[in-house]
Structure formats: C-alpha cells, structure tokens
Amino acid sequence: MDIEIVSSGKHTLHGLNFYLSYFDDVAKVLPREDYCFIVGGWVRDRILGEPVGYNIDVDFLTTADPVEVAKKLAERIGGHFFVFEKRGFLIKRPVIATVVLHLPPYRYRFDFSPLKGKDLEKALIEDLKERDFTANAIAVNLDDVLSIGAKQTIVFDPTGGIKDLEQGLLRPVSLENLKKDPVRILRGFRIAVEKNLRLTEDFYAFVKENPSLVLKSAPERITHELFKIMKEKTSFKVFRELYDYGVLQAIIPQFGRLKEIKDQGEHHIYPLDEHTFKTLEFLEKVIEERARYLSSELLKDFGRKRYLGEFTDVELLKWGALFHDIGKPYTFKIREGKVTFYEHDKVGANIVREVGEKLRWGDEVTEFIAKLVRYHLRPFYLREAFKKGELKRRGMANFWRECGDIAPHLFLLSIADAYASGDEEEDIKALLETISELESFKRNEYDKNVLKPLLDGNEIMKILGIKPGKLVGELKRALIDAQIEGEVKTKEEAVNFVKRKYKELKNL
C-alpha cells in the first residue's frame, strides 16, 4: 500500500483500500450536514493487507446522532439494532449504537460512536489519542473512501500507528489509557497474536505490575474479550501469556493453584499447568484436523450452535480443555505411594459453575463447559474396558444416554488430553478404536429404539400394584439396561424381569 506523509500525524492513501459496499448505505442514512469517520480495526487491517474474512467489524465516529444513524441503517440493510453503554472509569465514548447483520457465512457488525466538538479535526485527534493502541488510533473520512477519484485520501494517524505497524509493533497509545479502560489489556494480548504483532516492553512491564487491574472492568466485558481470544486458532498462546503475567489467575483465581501440582503421577509427562496449556494447544490442532479423527456424521453439527451472540460450541469446547483438570489441586492425595485426584472431574465442574456465575456466562454456556469437565474422563474409562475386552453394551449405552449431546466435543477433548499426557501411540490408537466402537454401537443398536422400554411406567405400576414414585423410574432404567444387555427381549420377559427386580429393591 502506497503511503505518503502529508504532515505530522497525516498520510495519504487511496481511499478504495478501505471500501466496503455497506459504506454506501451508511452514507445514505447519514444527514447531509454531518461527518463520519471510519476508525480502529477495519482501518488497521486494510493497512496490514489482511483478508476481510467472514467476521466483519467496523467502528464509526460520527457528528450525527449515532442511535438515529444505526437505527436507519438497520432498517435499510435488514440488520439487528441495539444500543449499549460502556461503564468504566473516564470512558470517552459511553454510548455506542450497533447494527449486526448475519448473512451466513458472513457476519457484519457496525458500531457508531459520537464525535463532538466545535473544531472537527481537533475533536477527531483527541478521540484517537484516547484509544488503546496506536494501530487502532487511525481514521479515514467516509466521504473520501466513497469517492472513486480519492487517490489522496487523508489518513489521520496522530499517534504513529502506521509506523508501528510497519515495524510489526503493537504499542499502547499511553499506559494511562490502559488504566482508564483495563479490558484493553486483554485486547492487547489478543490482537498481538491475531495480527502477528509484537507488544512493546512498556506494555509487558505495566501488566506485570498490574495483573489485577483488569478486574475493574465489568464481568460481561471481560467475558466478551476472553471468548474473542478463544476464537483464535492459537488461543493457547494468549492464555499461556495471560497465565505467565498473572492476569488469568487474577480473573479466575483457581488457575493460580495449577502451579502446586508438579508431579501428576504415572500417566502424565508434564506438571499440571504445562499439561493444561498443552491440552488446549493439542485441541486446537485436533479441531483443525477433526475429519481425521471423527466421522462426518459425528461432526455434522460441530461448530454450528451459537452462544453469547457471536461465539460457538468450538469456543466452549476450548474452555473445557482449559478447565478439564482445574479440580486436581483440590483433590490431590498420595494413596499407597501413588498420586491420586479422585473426583477432580466433579470438583472441576463445580468450579466452572462458580466461574460462570462470576463472569456472567449464563446457564447454557456454563452447563455445557461444566458437563465437558464432569465427563472428560469417561472416554478413558471406556478405553480401558475396550483394551481388556470388557466394553459392554450397557457402558456404551450409558455413555450415549448421559453424554450424547456433547459426544463429538468429548471425543476431541479426550484425544487432545491423551496427546498432552504423553500417551503412547498404542494408547492413542486404542482411544480412536474405542470411539469407533461407540459410534458403531450408536448407529447400529442405540438409535434403533433400544432405549424404549418394553413396559412403560403405567404398565409397571399396574403389574406391581404400586403408586407413582422414584421406584417406578428405577425399575424403568433397570429394564432398559436389561434390554441393552440382551437379557430381556420380549414383553413377557420384561414382566418377569420387573417382578424380580421389584423384589430385589424391596429387600434392600
């Protein structure tokens, strides 16, 4: 991209470098007397020559009423409109009006913020100087971008963002700006990995001295930034850095205890903290190559369910990897000379629920991640049974009954966990064969009404002369297990079975 320096803080570029077809719609809903500037990540990425991708976010500053502009744009393009207020210490742009448009696989988000001041250029420069990083403090006039003849579009760059980008640097505009809105610390770590930029030494020194500063931000904003990090294909790098600088432990104190477990026993080659980040690292590779490990049938809905607006079950799975052994420091014991972590899966699931409540994840997200943590050992138990030739229909049916909704996620997590534990090739192969057996059972037996009991609750109550209650449910479950094992095949056998089972339960 040809950049010409006009004067200090100003450059010229060809305006079409920044063009997007929806900018024509923005211009049409903007009052004639008002101005609008494109600023932030969209401008930065075009200067970097980044591909546009499927998630398109554009920030605007306008002298018009942002709410009115966004409302009219949403009507014009068929988008969803909403307004939110940023809460924080000395936030410069408190009201942001947003338009979101989904045209799969594309997702557009346009944010409009107010620009106020008698001297327009002075107000713009002041606004840019209040931003987080120099790379994000660059602006262009919307009119220039839409003018086909705009070879000399002025780019406003008062903090030297273009020079920093040329040098591959991500530099804070000022440390004071990070203090004013500390969620920017998380954003810095994310953007550096996302755009392959180097954070400056003053940023790292500041974070090292102030790892807990981010807690001054609203939980919802922290969550949004953490989930955006999880969207990165190499999010493990960001979370490892957040851990190394104490930020992760400040947000989720339970991660501070990972350091306590240096020796995880015979099945592990890494200390607990290293194993945790290795699991996330391997999971990101396994997700990329998932077709190698799981069938298209298992993967047909993978990554398609949305949570918290712009995120999917892929991000939730990656959280499962980060949390899967979080319960170990709380359950560490040495029994008969061996390191044990009995019930760390249950303890870990409860920790996820505590964190989910604190960071306002909502029940659906929290329970999905908690369930992954609670059952992350199940594929390994089934692998052990498989290796001994003891993988029974009942065990497989129970897996699908209890974990069917998260099965592909659990399988991918278990493969990553196995790699991160240093499992031998033979054990990895056995795990993949176990997964194959489970899938085969589901396709050939489980899905063919094997879970439909030969007697319903009313029939059981009539046969035994009992009233509704827990006992009826227990008898139905026992009958299903007997059907799965092939012990009961006809209605007559089912009647005899529930009579026998009823006597056993009564004598307990």
PAMIVEX-187880 format. One record per residue (C-alpha): residue number from 1; x, y, z; residue in one letter. Coordinates in Angstrom, 1 decimal, decimal comma. Layout:
BEGIN
SEMI  num      px      py      pz  residu
SEMI  NUM       X       Y       Z       A
...
//
This chain:
BEGIN
SEMI  num      px      py      pz  residu
SEMI    1     0,0     0,0     0,0       M
SEMI    2     1,5     3,4    -1,0       D
SEMI    3     1,6     5,7     1,9       I
SEMI    4     2,6     9,3     1,6       E
SEMI    5     3,3    11,5     4,6       I
SEMI    6     1,5    14,9     4,3       V
SEMI    7     2,4    16,3     7,7       S
SEMI    8     2,9    15,1    11,3       S
SEMI    9     0,1    12,8    12,1       G
SEMI   10    -1,3    12,7     8,5       K
SEMI   11    -0,7    10,5     5,5       H
SEMI   12    -2,4     9,9     2,2       T
SEMI   13    -3,6     6,6     0,7       L
SEMI   14    -6,1     5,6    -2,0       H
SEMI   15    -9,5     5,6    -0,4       G
SEMI   16   -10,7     2,5    -2,2       L
SEMI   17    -8,3     0,5     0,0       N
SEMI   18   -10,8     0,9     2,8       F
SEMI   19   -14,0     0,4     0,8       Y
SEMI   20   -16,9    -1,9     1,8       L
SEMI   21   -20,2    -2,0    -0,2       S
SEMI   22   -22,2    -1,3     3,0       Y
SEMI   23   -20,5     2,1     3,4       F
SEMI   24   -22,7     3,4     0,6       D
SEMI   25   -25,7     2,5     2,8       D
SEMI   26   -24,1     4,3     5,8       V
SEMI   27   -23,6     7,4     3,6       A
SEMI   28   -27,3     7,3     2,5       K
SEMI   29   -28,6     7,3     6,1       V
SEMI   30   -26,2    10,0     7,3       L
SEMI   31   -27,6    13,6     7,4       P
SEMI   32   -26,0    15,7     4,7       R
SEMI   33   -24,5    18,2     7,1       E
SEMI   34   -22,8    15,6     9,3       D
SEMI   35   -19,5    13,8     9,1       Y
SEMI   36   -18,5    10,2     9,6       C
SEMI   37   -15,1     8,7    10,1       F
SEMI   38   -14,0     5,0     9,9       I
SEMI   39   -11,6     4,2    12,7       V
SEMI   40   -10,0     1,3    14,5       G
SEMI   41    -9,5    -2,4    13,4       G
SEMI   42   -11,0    -2,0     9,9       W
SEMI   43    -8,5     0,7     9,0       V
SEMI   44    -5,6    -1,2    10,7       R
SEMI   45    -6,4    -4,4     8,9       D
SEMI   46    -6,6    -2,8     5,5       R
SEMI   47    -3,2    -1,1     6,1       I
SEMI   48    -1,8    -4,5     7,0       L
SEMI   49    -3,3    -6,0     3,9       G
SEMI   50    -5,3    -8,6     5,9       E
SEMI   51    -8,1   -10,6     4,1       P
SEMI   52   -11,6    -9,4     5,1       V
SEMI   53   -12,7   -12,8     6,3       G
SEMI   54   -16,2   -13,8     7,5       Y
SEMI   55   -16,5   -11,7    10,7       N
SEMI   56   -16,5    -8,0     9,6       I
SEMI   57   -16,4    -5,4    12,4       D
SEMI   58   -16,3    -1,7    11,5       V
SEMI   59   -16,2     1,2    14,0       D
SEMI   60   -17,5     4,7    13,0       F
SEMI   61   -17,2     8,1    14,7       L
SEMI   62   -20,0    10,5    13,6       T
SEMI   63   -21,1    14,0    14,4       T
SEMI   64   -24,7    12,8    13,8       A
SEMI   65   -26,8    11,1    16,5       D
SEMI   66   -25,3     7,5    16,5       P
SEMI   67   -28,5     6,0    17,6       V
SEMI   68   -30,5     7,5    14,7       E
SEMI   69   -27,9     6,6    12,1       V
SEMI   70   -27,7     3,0    13,4       A
SEMI   71   -31,5     2,6    13,6       K
SEMI   72   -31,9     3,8    10,0       K
SEMI   73   -29,0     1,6     8,7       L
SEMI   74   -30,6    -1,5    10,4       A
SEMI   75   -33,9    -0,7     8,7       E
SEMI   76   -32,2    -0,2     5,3       R
SEMI   77   -30,0    -3,4     5,3       I
SEMI   78   -32,2    -5,7     7,4       G
SEMI   79   -29,9    -5,8    10,4       G
SEMI   80   -30,5    -6,0    14,1       H
SEMI   81   -30,1    -2,8    16,0       F
SEMI   82   -29,2    -2,2    19,7       F
SEMI   83   -27,6     0,4    22,0       V
SEMI   84   -25,2    -0,3    24,8       F
SEMI   85   -23,5     1,9    27,4       E
SEMI   86   -19,9     1,3    28,4       K
SEMI   87   -19,3     1,6    32,1       R
SEMI   88   -15,9     2,4    33,3       G
SEMI   89   -13,6     5,0    34,7       F
SEMI   90   -13,5     8,0    32,4       L
SEMI   91   -14,9     6,2    29,3       I
SEMI   92   -14,7     8,7    26,4       K
SEMI   93   -17,4     7,1    24,2       R
SEMI   94   -20,1     6,0    26,7       P
SEMI   95   -22,9     5,3    24,2       V
SEMI   96   -22,4     3,0    21,2       I
SEMI   97   -25,2     2,2    18,7       A
SEMI   98   -24,7    -1,2    17,0       T
SEMI   99   -26,1    -2,9    13,9       V
SEMI  100   -25,5    -6,6    13,4       V
SEMI  101   -26,2    -8,4    10,2       L
SEMI  102   -26,0   -12,2     9,6       H
SEMI  103   -25,7   -13,4     6,0       L
SEMI  104   -24,1   -16,8     6,6       P
SEMI  105   -21,2   -17,4     6,4       P
SEMI  106   -20,7   -13,6     6,8       Y
SEMI  107   -21,4   -11,7    10,0       R
SEMI  108   -21,3    -7,9    10,0       Y
SEMI  109   -21,1    -5,6    13,0       R
SEMI  110   -21,2    -1,8    12,6       F
SEMI  111   -20,6     0,3    15,8       D
SEMI  112   -21,4     4,0    15,8       F
SEMI  113   -20,0     6,4    18,4       S
SEMI  114   -20,5    10,2    18,9       P
SEMI  115   -17,8    12,7    17,8       L
SEMI  116   -18,4    16,1    19,5       K
SEMI  117   -16,5    19,4    19,4       G
SEMI  118   -16,6    22,7    17,6       K
SEMI  119   -13,3    22,0    15,8       D
SEMI  120   -13,9    18,8    14,0       L
SEMI  121   -10,3    17,8    13,3       E
SEMI  122    -9,2    18,7    16,9       K
SEMI  123   -12,1    16,5    18,3       A
SEMI  124   -11,1    13,6    16,0       L
SEMI  125    -7,4    13,8    17,0       I
SEMI  126    -8,4    14,0    20,7       E
SEMI  127   -10,6    10,9    20,3       D
SEMI  128    -7,8     8,9    18,5       L
SEMI  129    -5,4     9,8    21,3       K
SEMI  130    -7,8     8,3    23,8       E
SEMI  131    -7,8     4,9    22,2       R
SEMI  132    -6,0     1,7    23,3       D
SEMI  133    -3,2     1,0    20,8       F
SEMI  134    -1,6     3,2    18,1       T
SEMI  135    -2,5     0,6    15,5       A
SEMI  136    -6,2     1,2    16,4       N
SEMI  137    -5,9     5,0    16,5       A
SEMI  138    -6,0     5,6    12,7       I
SEMI  139    -9,0     7,2    10,9       A
SEMI  140   -10,3     8,0     7,4       V
SEMI  141   -13,2    10,1     6,3       N
SEMI  142   -16,1     8,1     5,0       L
SEMI  143   -16,6    10,6     2,1       D
SEMI  144   -13,1    10,0     0,9       D
SEMI  145   -13,5     6,3     0,9       V
SEMI  146   -16,6     6,5    -1,2       L
SEMI  147   -15,1     8,9    -3,8       S
SEMI  148   -13,7     6,9    -6,7       I
SEMI  149   -11,2     9,7    -7,5       G
SEMI  150    -9,9     9,9    -4,0       A
SEMI  151    -6,3     9,0    -4,7       K
SEMI  152    -5,2    11,4    -2,0       Q
SEMI  153    -7,4    10,3     0,9       T
SEMI  154    -6,1    11,7     4,2       I
SEMI  155    -5,4     9,2     6,9       V
SEMI  156    -5,4    10,7    10,4       F
SEMI  157    -2,6     9,0    12,5       D
SEMI  158    -1,7    11,3    15,4       P
SEMI  159     0,0     8,5    17,5       T
SEMI  160     2,3     7,0    14,9       G
SEMI  161     0,2     3,8    14,3       G
SEMI  162     1,3     3,3    10,7       I
SEMI  163     5,0     3,5    11,6       K
SEMI  164     4,4     1,0    14,4       D
SEMI  165     2,6    -1,4    12,1       L
SEMI  166     5,4    -1,2     9,6       E
SEMI  167     7,8    -2,3    12,4       Q
SEMI  168     5,4    -5,0    13,5       G
SEMI  169     4,7    -3,4    16,8       L
SEMI  170     1,5    -3,1    18,9       L
SEMI  171     2,1    -0,1    21,2       R
SEMI  172    -0,2     1,4    23,8       P
SEMI  173    -1,2     4,9    22,9       V
SEMI  174    -0,4     5,6    26,6       S
SEMI  175    -0,3     3,5    29,8       L
SEMI  176    -2,8     6,0    31,2       E
SEMI  177    -5,3     4,8    28,5       N
SEMI  178    -5,0     1,2    29,7       L
SEMI  179    -5,7     2,3    33,3       K
SEMI  180    -8,9     4,1    32,1       K
SEMI  181   -10,3     1,0    30,4       D
SEMI  182    -8,3    -2,0    31,7       P
SEMI  183   -10,1    -4,6    29,5       V
SEMI  184    -7,7    -3,2    26,8       R
SEMI  185    -5,0    -5,3    28,5       I
SEMI  186    -6,8    -8,5    27,3       L
SEMI  187    -7,4    -6,9    23,9       R
SEMI  188    -3,6    -6,2    23,6       G
SEMI  189    -2,7    -9,8    24,2       F
SEMI  190    -5,3   -11,0    21,7       R
SEMI  191    -4,5    -8,5    18,9       I
SEMI  192    -0,8    -9,3    19,1       A
SEMI  193    -1,4   -13,0    18,4       V
SEMI  194    -4,2   -12,4    15,9       E
SEMI  195    -2,2    -9,9    13,8       K
SEMI  196     1,3   -11,3    14,5       N
SEMI  197     2,5    -8,1    16,1       L
SEMI  198     5,0    -7,6    19,0       R
SEMI  199     3,7    -6,0    22,1       L
SEMI  200     6,1    -3,3    23,4       T
SEMI  201     8,2    -3,7    26,6       E
SEMI  202     6,3    -0,9    28,4       D
SEMI  203     3,1    -2,9    27,9       F
SEMI  204     4,5    -6,1    29,4       Y
SEMI  205     6,1    -4,2    32,3       A
SEMI  206     2,8    -2,4    33,1       F
SEMI  207     0,8    -5,7    33,0       V
SEMI  208     3,4    -7,4    35,3       K
SEMI  209     3,0    -4,7    37,9       E
SEMI  210    -0,8    -4,5    37,5       N
SEMI  211    -2,1    -8,1    36,8       P
SEMI  212    -5,4    -7,4    38,7       S
SEMI  213    -6,2    -4,1    37,1       L
SEMI  214    -8,5    -5,8    34,5       V
SEMI  215   -10,9    -6,7    37,3       L
SEMI  216   -12,0    -3,1    37,3       K
SEMI  217   -13,8    -3,8    34,1       S
SEMI  218   -17,4    -5,2    34,0       A
SEMI  219   -17,6    -9,0    34,1       P
SEMI  220   -19,5    -9,0    30,8       E
SEMI  221   -16,7    -7,1    29,0       R
SEMI  222   -14,0    -9,4    30,4       I
SEMI  223   -16,0   -12,4    29,2       T
SEMI  224   -16,5   -11,0    25,8       H
SEMI  225   -12,8   -10,4    25,4       E
SEMI  226   -11,8   -13,8    26,8       L
SEMI  227   -14,3   -15,5    24,4       F
SEMI  228   -12,8   -13,5    21,5       K
SEMI  229    -9,4   -14,8    22,5       I
SEMI  230   -10,9   -18,4    22,4       M
SEMI  231   -11,9   -17,7    18,7       K
SEMI  232    -8,3   -17,5    17,8       E
SEMI  233    -6,8   -20,7    16,2       K
SEMI  234    -3,8   -20,4    18,5       T
SEMI  235    -5,6   -19,1    21,6       S
SEMI  236    -3,3   -21,3    23,7       F
SEMI  237    -0,5   -18,8    23,1       K
SEMI  238    -2,6   -16,0    24,5       V
SEMI  239    -3,8   -17,9    27,6       F
SEMI  240    -0,3   -19,0    28,3       R
SEMI  241     0,9   -15,4    28,3       E
SEMI  242    -2,1   -14,3    30,4       L
SEMI  243    -1,1   -17,0    32,9       Y
SEMI  244     2,6   -16,1    32,8       D
SEMI  245     1,8   -12,5    33,6       Y
SEMI  246    -0,7   -13,3    36,3       G
SEMI  247    -3,8   -11,9    34,5       V
SEMI  248    -5,5   -15,3    34,1       L
SEMI  249    -5,2   -16,0    37,8       Q
SEMI  250    -6,4   -12,6    38,7       A
SEMI  251    -9,6   -13,2    36,7       I
SEMI  252   -10,0   -16,9    37,6       I
SEMI  253    -8,1   -17,4    40,9       P
SEMI  254    -8,4   -21,2    40,7       Q
SEMI  255    -5,8   -21,2    37,9       F
SEMI  256    -3,3   -19,9    40,4       G
SEMI  257    -3,3   -23,3    42,1       R
SEMI  258    -2,2   -25,2    39,0       L
SEMI  259     1,5   -24,5    39,9       K
SEMI  260     1,0   -26,6    43,1       E
SEMI  261     1,0   -29,9    41,1       I
SEMI  262     4,4   -30,6    39,8       K
SEMI  263     4,0   -34,4    39,6       D
SEMI  264     0,8   -35,8    38,2       Q
SEMI  265     1,7   -39,4    38,5       G
SEMI  266     2,5   -42,2    36,1       E
SEMI  267     0,1   -41,2    33,3       H
SEMI  268     1,5   -37,7    32,8       H
SEMI  269     4,8   -36,2    31,5       I
SEMI  270     4,1   -32,6    32,3       Y
SEMI  271     3,4   -30,6    35,5       P
SEMI  272    -0,3   -29,6    35,8       L
SEMI  273    -0,1   -26,1    34,4       D
SEMI  274     2,0   -27,2    31,4       E
SEMI  275    -0,4   -30,1    30,8       H
SEMI  276    -3,3   -27,7    30,8       T
SEMI  277    -1,9   -25,4    28,2       F
SEMI  278    -0,6   -28,4    26,1       K
SEMI  279    -4,2   -29,8    26,1       T
SEMI  280    -5,5   -26,6    24,7       L
SEMI  281    -2,7   -26,5    22,2       E
SEMI  282    -3,3   -30,0    21,0       F
SEMI  283    -7,0   -29,5    20,9       L
SEMI  284    -6,6   -26,6    18,5       E
SEMI  285    -4,6   -28,9    16,2       K
SEMI  286    -7,2   -31,7    16,6       V
SEMI  287   -10,0   -29,3    15,8       I
SEMI  288    -8,2   -28,2    12,6       E
SEMI  289    -7,8   -31,9    11,6       E
SEMI  290   -11,0   -33,2    13,1       R
SEMI  291   -12,0   -35,1    10,0       A
SEMI  292    -9,0   -37,3    10,6       R
SEMI  293   -10,4   -38,4    14,0       Y
SEMI  294   -14,2   -38,3    13,8       L
SEMI  295   -16,8   -39,3    11,1       S
SEMI  296   -18,7   -36,7     9,1       S
SEMI  297   -21,9   -38,0    10,9       E
SEMI  298   -20,4   -37,1    14,3       L
SEMI  299   -19,2   -33,7    13,1       L
SEMI  300   -22,3   -32,6    11,1       K
SEMI  301   -23,4   -30,1    13,7       D
SEMI  302   -20,0   -29,3    15,2       F
SEMI  303   -19,3   -25,6    15,5       G
SEMI  304   -22,8   -24,6    14,3       R
SEMI  305   -24,6   -23,7    17,6       K
SEMI  306   -24,2   -20,1    18,7       R
SEMI  307   -23,7   -18,8    22,2       Y
SEMI  308   -23,5   -15,2    23,6       L
SEMI  309   -24,2   -13,8    20,2       G
SEMI  310   -21,0   -14,3    18,1       E
SEMI  311   -19,5   -17,5    19,7       F
SEMI  312   -20,0   -21,2    19,1       T
SEMI  313   -19,6   -24,6    20,7       D
SEMI  314   -16,0   -24,6    19,5       V
SEMI  315   -15,1   -21,9    21,9       E
SEMI  316   -17,0   -23,7    24,7       L
SEMI  317   -15,0   -26,9    23,9       L
SEMI  318   -11,7   -25,0    24,2       K
SEMI  319   -12,8   -23,7    27,6       W
SEMI  320   -13,5   -27,3    28,5       G
SEMI  321    -9,8   -28,0    27,7       A
SEMI  322    -8,6   -25,1    29,8       L
SEMI  323   -10,8   -26,2    32,8       F
SEMI  324   -10,6   -30,0    32,4       H
SEMI  325    -8,1   -30,6    35,3       D
SEMI  326    -8,9   -27,4    37,3       I
SEMI  327   -10,1   -29,7    40,2       G
SEMI  328    -6,8   -31,5    40,6       K
SEMI  329    -5,2   -29,2    43,2       P
SEMI  330    -8,3   -29,6    45,4       Y
SEMI  331    -8,3   -33,4    45,2       T
SEMI  332    -4,6   -34,2    45,3       F
SEMI  333    -3,7   -37,1    47,6       K
SEMI  334    -1,0   -39,8    47,8       I
SEMI  335    -2,5   -43,2    48,4       R
SEMI  336    -0,3   -46,3    48,8       E
SEMI  337     2,6   -44,3    47,3       G
SEMI  338     0,6   -43,2    44,2       K
SEMI  339    -0,6   -39,7    43,3       V
SEMI  340    -4,4   -39,6    43,0       T
SEMI  341    -7,0   -36,9    42,1       F
SEMI  342   -10,3   -38,8    43,0       Y
SEMI  343   -13,4   -36,9    41,8       E
SEMI  344   -11,4   -34,0    40,3       H
SEMI  345   -13,9   -34,1    37,5       D
SEMI  346   -16,8   -33,4    39,8       K
SEMI  347   -14,9   -30,7    41,7       V
SEMI  348   -13,8   -29,1    38,4       G
SEMI  349   -17,4   -29,0    37,1       A
SEMI  350   -18,4   -27,1    40,3       N
SEMI  351   -15,5   -24,7    39,8       I
SEMI  352   -16,8   -24,0    36,3       V
SEMI  353   -20,2   -23,1    37,7       R
SEMI  354   -18,6   -20,7    40,2       E
SEMI  355   -16,6   -19,0    37,4       V
SEMI  356   -19,6   -18,9    35,0       G
SEMI  357   -21,7   -17,1    37,7       E
SEMI  358   -18,9   -14,7    38,4       K
SEMI  359   -18,2   -13,8    34,8       L
SEMI  360   -21,9   -13,9    33,8       R
SEMI  361   -21,7   -16,6    31,2       W
SEMI  362   -25,3   -17,6    31,6       G
SEMI  363   -26,6   -21,1    32,4       D
SEMI  364   -26,5   -22,6    28,9       E
SEMI  365   -22,8   -21,8    28,4       V
SEMI  366   -21,8   -22,7    32,0       T
SEMI  367   -23,5   -26,1    32,0       E
SEMI  368   -22,1   -27,0    28,6       F
SEMI  369   -18,5   -26,4    29,8       I
SEMI  370   -19,2   -27,9    33,2       A
SEMI  371   -20,5   -31,1    31,5       K
SEMI  372   -17,4   -31,4    29,4       L
SEMI  373   -15,3   -31,2    32,6       V
SEMI  374   -17,5   -33,6    34,5       R
SEMI  375   -17,3   -36,3    31,9       Y
SEMI  376   -13,8   -35,7    30,4       H
SEMI  377   -12,6   -39,0    31,9       L
SEMI  378   -15,4   -41,1    30,5       R
SEMI  379   -13,7   -41,9    27,1       P
SEMI  380   -10,6   -43,0    29,0       F
SEMI  381   -12,6   -45,4    31,3       Y
SEMI  382   -14,2   -46,8    28,2       L
SEMI  383   -10,8   -47,2    26,5       R
SEMI  384    -9,6   -49,2    29,5       E
SEMI  385   -12,6   -51,5    29,2       A
SEMI  386   -12,0   -51,8    25,5       F
SEMI  387    -8,4   -52,8    25,9       K
SEMI  388    -9,4   -55,5    28,4       K
SEMI  389   -12,1   -56,8    26,1       G
SEMI  390   -14,8   -55,7    28,6       E
SEMI  391   -16,5   -52,9    26,7       L
SEMI  392   -20,1   -53,8    27,2       K
SEMI  393   -23,3   -52,6    25,6       R
SEMI  394   -24,5   -51,2    28,8       R
SEMI  395   -21,4   -49,0    29,2       G
SEMI  396   -21,8   -47,7    25,7       M
SEMI  397   -25,5   -47,1    26,0       A
SEMI  398   -24,9   -45,2    29,3       N
SEMI  399   -22,3   -43,0    27,5       F
SEMI  400   -24,8   -42,0    24,8       W
SEMI  401   -27,6   -41,5    27,3       R
SEMI  402   -25,5   -39,3    29,5       E
SEMI  403   -23,1   -37,6    27,1       C
SEMI  404   -24,8   -37,9    23,6       G
SEMI  405   -25,3   -34,1    23,3       D
SEMI  406   -21,5   -33,4    23,8       I
SEMI  407   -20,1   -36,6    22,3       A
SEMI  408   -18,0   -35,1    19,5       P
SEMI  409   -16,7   -32,5    21,8       H
SEMI  410   -15,7   -35,1    24,5       L
SEMI  411   -14,0   -37,2    21,9       F
SEMI  412   -11,9   -34,3    20,5       L
SEMI  413   -11,1   -33,2    24,1       L
SEMI  414   -10,0   -36,8    25,1       S
SEMI  415    -7,7   -37,1    22,0       I
SEMI  416    -6,1   -33,8    22,9       A
SEMI  417    -5,8   -34,7    26,6       D
SEMI  418    -4,2   -38,0    25,6       A
SEMI  419    -1,6   -36,3    23,4       Y
SEMI  420    -0,9   -33,7    26,1       A
SEMI  421    -0,4   -36,5    28,7       S
SEMI  422     2,3   -38,2    26,5       G
SEMI  423     0,2   -41,3    25,8       D
SEMI  424     1,9   -43,9    23,7       E
SEMI  425     0,9   -44,4    20,1       E
SEMI  426    -0,7   -47,7    21,0       E
SEMI  427    -2,9   -46,0    23,6       D
SEMI  428    -4,0   -43,2    21,2       I
SEMI  429    -4,9   -45,9    18,7       K
SEMI  430    -7,0   -47,7    21,3       A
SEMI  431    -8,8   -44,5    22,1       L
SEMI  432    -9,7   -43,9    18,5       L
SEMI  433   -10,8   -47,6    18,2       E
SEMI  434   -13,0   -47,1    21,3       T
SEMI  435   -14,6   -44,0    19,8       I
SEMI  436   -15,2   -46,1    16,6       S
SEMI  437   -16,9   -48,8    18,7       E
SEMI  438   -19,1   -46,3    20,5       L
SEMI  439   -20,2   -44,8    17,2       E
SEMI  440   -20,8   -48,2    15,6       S
SEMI  441   -23,0   -49,2    18,6       F
SEMI  442   -24,9   -45,9    18,4       K
SEMI  443   -25,6   -46,3    14,7       R
SEMI  444   -26,5   -50,0    14,7       N
SEMI  445   -28,2   -50,5    18,1       E
SEMI  446   -28,7   -47,4    20,2       Y
SEMI  447   -30,5   -45,4    17,6       D
SEMI  448   -32,9   -48,3    16,8       K
SEMI  449   -35,2   -47,7    19,8       N
SEMI  450   -33,0   -49,7    22,1       V
SEMI  451   -33,8   -47,1    24,8       L
SEMI  452   -37,6   -47,6    24,5       K
SEMI  453   -38,6   -49,8    27,5       P
SEMI  454   -40,9   -52,8    26,6       L
SEMI  455   -43,1   -51,6    29,5       L
SEMI  456   -44,0   -48,0    30,3       D
SEMI  457   -44,5   -46,5    33,8       G
SEMI  458   -48,2   -47,1    33,9       N
SEMI  459   -47,8   -50,8    32,9       E
SEMI  460   -45,2   -51,3    35,6       I
SEMI  461   -47,4   -49,7    38,2       M
SEMI  462   -50,4   -51,9    37,1       K
SEMI  463   -48,4   -55,1    37,1       I
SEMI  464   -46,9   -54,5    40,6       L
SEMI  465   -49,8   -52,6    42,1       G
SEMI  466   -47,7   -49,7    43,1       I
SEMI  467   -48,1   -45,9    43,1       K
SEMI  468   -46,1   -43,3    41,1       P
SEMI  469   -42,7   -42,6    42,6       G
SEMI  470   -38,9   -42,9    42,4       K
SEMI  471   -39,2   -46,7    42,4       L
SEMI  472   -41,0   -46,7    39,0       V
SEMI  473   -38,2   -44,7    37,5       G
SEMI  474   -35,6   -47,1    38,9       E
SEMI  475   -37,4   -50,1    37,5       L
SEMI  476   -37,7   -48,5    34,1       K
SEMI  477   -34,0   -47,8    34,0       R
SEMI  478   -33,1   -51,3    35,1       A
SEMI  479   -35,4   -52,7    32,4       L
SEMI  480   -33,7   -50,6    29,7       I
SEMI  481   -30,3   -51,8    30,9       D
SEMI  482   -31,6   -55,4    30,7       A
SEMI  483   -32,8   -54,8    27,2       Q
SEMI  484   -29,4   -53,3    26,2       I
SEMI  485   -27,6   -56,4    27,6       E
SEMI  486   -29,9   -58,7    25,7       G
SEMI  487   -31,2   -60,2    28,9       E
SEMI  488   -34,8   -59,1    28,1       V
SEMI  489   -36,2   -59,3    24,5       K
SEMI  490   -39,9   -59,8    24,8       T
SEMI  491   -42,8   -58,2    26,7       K
SEMI  492   -43,3   -61,4    28,7       E
SEMI  493   -39,6   -61,4    29,8       E
SEMI  494   -40,0   -57,7    30,7       A
SEMI  495   -42,9   -58,5    33,0       V
SEMI  496   -40,9   -61,3    34,8       N
SEMI  497   -37,9   -59,0    35,0       F
SEMI  498   -39,7   -56,1    36,7       V
SEMI  499   -41,4   -58,5    39,2       K
SEMI  500   -38,0   -60,0    40,1       R
SEMI  501   -36,3   -56,6    40,2       K
SEMI  502   -39,1   -55,2    42,4       Y
SEMI  503   -38,5   -57,9    45,0       K
SEMI  504   -34,8   -57,2    45,0       E
SEMI  505   -35,2   -53,5    45,5       L
SEMI  506   -37,8   -54,1    48,3       K
SEMI  507   -35,4   -56,3    50,1       N
SEMI  508   -32,5   -53,8    50,0       L
//
